[in-house]
C-alpha cells in the first residue's frame, strides 16, 4: 500500500500517513493487487456473506483485500455496516421514465447514512496509529457516524458543526452518541480550514473525506452493488454530490473491479448537485479546469450544503474515466422526488432524493436513454431530517406535488368509509 498525491503524483510508501501532500494535494491510497485473482476473490466475498459475528460479516470488511489488507484484525471497529438493500420500485421507475431503476439504500446503515462505510475504516486506521481523539467538521451525517464509531472504539469525538442550515436531528444523534459538539459561525469550509491548521497540535485524527481511508471504505458501496447483481453493473450509477467523496470512492471502486476482471465494463456515472450548492456542476458544464467555490451555499438538502468540496479533483477524474455527466436540480425537484421515494416504502433524506430527481431530469433531457438501466444511491435515512417531512406534508406554504396530509374525521363507519 502507498499514498500517491493526486496533484504532483509523488509517492509515499506505507506506513507513512498524512492528509495532504507537501504540495497541498490530497492523497489516494493505491494497493498492489497484482497477486490477487478476481475470480478467487468473488468466491471469498460470496462465502463471507454467510459469516456472523466476525468483522467479515460487515459489508465493508468483507472486501478487506481491496480496502485495507494490511490492517490487523484487532483494530477493526465495526457495527456490521453495509449489507444495505437494493430495491426496485415501480413507482420510481414510472417517475424517472427508465426501463429499470434500482435504489441502493445506504440509509439502512447503522447510523443511518453511507458515511458508515468509510468511517469504519478511518476510525480503525486511527486506532492502529494509537489515536483516541477523532474529529470532523460536518453538516450532519459525518458527525453522527464518527460519534458512533468513536464510542464503539472507546475513544472521544470532537465535532465541528455550522450553526445554521443543518438538520437538528443529526446534531441530536451526534450528541446522543457522546460526541463533543462545537457549533461555530460560518460554513462547513470554515471548519475544514480550522482543523487542517490545528489538528496535529491538538492530537486529533481527522475523519472527513480528505482522509483517504474514508474513500477506501466507501468503495465497498459499489462492490456490494456489483456482488448483488452477480458482477453485472447497470448502464448508469447516479449519485448525489456534496463534498464529492462518494463519487470519488465510486470511481476508485469501479477501477478496482475492472482491473481485476471482476466486471466487464464501467457504468457511466451521473453526479447530481442541488442548485444552491453546485460549484462542481457549474465547473463541468462550463468546461472549466478549476473549481470556483460558492461562498454562501444554500439548499434545503442540508447534506449537500457545501460550497467548496475538497475532493473535486478526484471526482473530476471519476467523471473522465466513466464518461460521466453532472446535473443540477432545484430544492422543489428534490423534495418531490423524496416524497415518491418515501411513498415507495424505502424512504430517504432530501440529499439522497437528488439522485432520483437528477435521473428524471437526465432522462427528460435525453442524456440518459429511457431504455438504459440505472442504480440511484440513497445516502441517508428519512428520519435524518424530520423538519423537511413536516414542511413538505404539513407546512401551510407547502406546494409539494405529492404531498400527503393528515385528515381529521370523526370515528364513525360512514365517515371513514368515505375516505376509502
N, C-alpha and C positions, 0 to 999 in steps of 0.2 A: 504494500500500500504506500502511496506517496501523495503529497499535496502538490497541485500544479496551479499556478496563478492564471486566471482567465485573461489577464491583460498582457503581461510580459512573458508568460509561459515558463517562468523559472520553476524548477522542480525542487521539492524538499522531501527527502525520504523520511519514513516513519522512524522513530516516534516523534519527530518534530511536530509541533502544533501551534498554530496561531489562527486568528480570524481573518487577517489581511496580510498580503504580501508587503514587503518594504516599499513597493511602487504604489501601493494603495489599492490594488486589485483584490477581488475576492478569490478564494481557493475552490478548486474542485478536488475531490478525492478520486484517485484513479487506482483501480485494483488490477493486479496481474491475473488475468483469467485464462492464460494460455494453457494451463494444466487442467482446466475444467472441461467436462464433456456435457454439452447441453442436454442430450437425451438422458444421460445418467441423472442430471440434476432434476429433470422432470419427474423421474421415479422417486427421488429423495423427497421432493416437495409434496408429491402425492401421498407418500407414506406418512408424512408428518401431519396431514390433515386429520388423522385419527388419534394423534397424541393428546393426552390430557395431563394437566398439572406439571408440565415441563415448560421451559422457555420456548420450545419449538411448537407449542400449541398456539403461540402468537401468530397472527397474520403478518407480522413483520419479521420476527426471528426465525420463522420457517425458512426464510430466504437468507439466512446468515452468511452463506458463502458469497453472496453477491452484495452484501450490505456492510458487514464488519467482521470478516473471518478471523481477524487476529484477537478479538476481544475474549478475555477469559470469562467463562460462564458465570463465575461468582459475581461479576459486576452487572450482569444483565438485570435491568429494572423494568419489569413488565406487568401489565394488567390484562394480558391476553388481548391486546389491541388488534385491530384489523378484523379479518373474518366478517366483514360487513356485507350486507345484502346487495345483490344485483337484480333489479326488478324491471319487469316490463309493465307498462301501463297503457291500456287502450285510450284512456282519456288524454294522456300526454302525447301519445302518437298522433291522435287526431288534431291536437292543438298545434303541434310543431309542423305537421304535414309530412313527416317521414314514414317510410315503409316500415322501419323498425327502430325503436328508440329504447335504450336501457338506461336505468338510473342507478348509479353506484352510490349507495347511501353511507358515506363516511360519517354521517350524523349518528350512526349506531355505535361509534367508538365509545370507550368508557367515560371520557369526559365530554362527549357529545360533538366532537369535531375531528377533522382529518389531521389536526395538529398532533394527535397522539402517535401517529405513525412515525413522525420524525422525532418527537420529544423523547420517546422511549430510548432511542439511540443516542441522542445528545446527552441525556442525564446519565445513561450507562457509561458513556465515554468520560464525562466529567468525574464520575465516581472512580473510574480506573486511573485517573490522574490525581486522585486524592482530594477533590473538591467536595465541600459540604454546603457551600453557599452558591445558589444558582439565580440567575437574573434574566429578565427580558423586559422589553417595552412592548405594549400590546394594545390593540383595540378590543381585546376580549378573549378570543379563543386560545391564543398562545398562552396567555396568563393563566387561565384555568387549567390547561393541560400541564404546564410547568408546575403549578402548585400541587397538582395531584401526584405527579411522578416524584417531585422533591420530597413530599411527605412519605411516599412509599419507600424512598431511599433513606429515610430518617435524616434528611437534610433540611435546609431552610431556603425558602424562595423569597426574592425581593423583586417586586413587580412595579414597573412604572407605567401608569395609565393616564392618558389625557383626560382632562376634567370636563370634556364636552364631546358630543356626537359619538357616544359609545352606548352599549347596552348595559343597563344596571344589572340585568340577570347574570351576565358574565362576570361582572365585578363581585357580585354576591357569591357566586360559585367559587371564585378565586379566594375570597376571604374565608369561605367555609372550609376549604382545603388547608387553611392555616397559613396562607401567604402574608408577607408584609407588603401591603399595598401603598404605594406612594402616588398620590394624584398630583398632576402638575399642569400649569398653564402651557398651552401650545399643542402641537400636533405630535403624532407618532414619531415623526422625523426628529423632533427635539430630544425625545427620549433616547433614540438611537445614538445621536451625537454625544449625549452625556456619557453613556456607558462605554462608548468607543474610547473616550478620553480617560475614563476613571476606573474601569472595571479591574484592571490589573492591580492598581494600588489598593483597591477595596477587597481584593481576593474573590471576585465574583466570576463565575463561569457563565458566559453568555449563551443563551439558548434561543436567540432569534435566528432568522433564516440566513444571516451572514455566517452562521456556524455550518460548515459543510457536512457535519454528521446529521444535522436535521434533514438535509437534502437526501442523504443516503437512506434514511428511514422512510421518507415519503416516496421513494422509488417503489416501495412494496405495493402501493396502490395499483400501479399498472401491472405489476407481477401477478397480483391477485385477480385482476380483471382477465388477464391472459389465461391464467390457470383455470378459472371458472368457465371460460369459453373454449377450453381444450386447445389453447395456444393459437386460436384463430381470432385476431382482433378485428373490430369493425372498421369501416371506412374512415370514421372521424371519432376523435375524443374531444369533448367540449368541456372547458374548464374555466372557472372564474379567476380574475386576476386582481390582487391587491398588492402585496409585497412581491408577488411573482415567484415565490419559492416553489409553489405547487407545479407550475408549468415547467420550471427548471428541472424538478425531480422527475416529472413525467418524461421529459426528453432524455434524461440520463438513463432511466429505466428502459425505455424503448431501445436505446442504443445497446444496452447490455444484452437484451434478449435477441436483438438482430445479430450482434457479433458472435453470440454463442449458437446461432442457428436454431433458436427456440421458437422464433416466429419467421415467417417468410417475407413479410413486408411491413413497413412502418405505416400506421394510420396517419392521416393528416390531423393536425391539432388546430382547434379554434379557441382562441383566448378571448374572453368576454370581460369588459370593464363597464362600470357604471358611468353615466355621462358626467357626473360631478367630480369624478376622480379617475380620469382616463388618460394620463400623460403618456403611457406606453402606446395605447391605441393611436393617439394623435401623432406620435413619432413615426409609427409604422405606416399609417395612412398617408402621411406627408412625405414619406421616403427619406426621412432624416436619419442620420447615423448617431445622433446624440439625443438623449432624453432631456427635455426641459421640464423640471419639476413644477407641479401645481402647488403654490404656496398655501392656498386655502381650500383644500379639497372638502367636498361635502356630498354625501349620498346617504339615503335612508338605510341602505345596505351597509351598516357600520363596519363590517369586517373588510370592506373594500375601500374604506375611507383613508387611503394612503396616497399622498401626493408625490413622494419621491421613492419609488420602490427600489430597494437596494440590489435586487437580483435581476435588474433589467437586461444586463448584458448576457447573462446566462439564458434568460427567457428568449431573447432575440435569436440566440443560437438554436434553441429548440424549434422556433418557427422556420428558420432557414433549413434545418435538417429534415423537417417533415413537410415542407411546402405549406406551412400553416398560414392562418389568417387571424385577424383581430376584428372585433366589432364592439360597438358601444350601445348600451340600452338605457332607457330612462328609468327612473325610480318607479313610475307607474307600470311600465312593462315588467319590471322585476316583481312588483307586488302582485300583479295579475297572474304571472306565471307561478309565483309561490302559492297563491290560493288554489291553483289547479293541482300542484304537487301535494299540498295538504289534503285536498279533497280526494286525491287518488289513494289516500291511506298511507302514504310514505312520509310526507312532511319534510320541511327543511326551513332553515333561517333565510332571510332575504338574500344574502350574498350568494347562497347556493343556487337560488332560483334564477340568477343571472344566466346560468348555463342554458336553462330551458327557454328563457326569453331570447337569448342570443341565437340558439338553434332555430327558433321560429323566424327570427329576422333574417338569418343567413339563407334559410330555405326560401323565404319570400323574395329575397334579392337574387335568387338562383345561383348563389355562390356554392351552396350545398344542394345537390340534387335530391329530390324527394324520394328517389329510389335508392339512395345511399343509406347505409346504416350508421348509427351514432350511439356513443355512450356519453351521457351527461354526468359529471361528477358533482354530487351534492355534498358540500363541505361541512355543514353544521346543522344541528338539531333544531326543530321548530320551536322548542321552548327556550332557546338561547336569547330570544328577543320577543317577549310576550307583549311588549308595548306595540310592536308592529302588528300583531294579531288584533289587539284592541282597536288600534287606529283604523285598520282596514275594514274590520267587520262591524264595529260599533261606533266609530267616530262620526260625529254629526257632519263633518265636512268630507267624509269618505265618498269617493266616487268609484270604488272598486267594481270592476266589470263582473266579478264573480263572487261578490260579497254574500255571505250568509249572515242572517241577523237572528237575534233571539226573538221569539214570538211569545207574546203574553196571551194566555187564554184561560178561561175558567175550565176546571177539570170536569167536563161533562162529556158523555158519549157523543152528543151531537156536535159540540164544538171541536173536539179532537178529530172526529171523522171528517170534518170539513177541511182539515189541514192535510189529510192523506191524499 
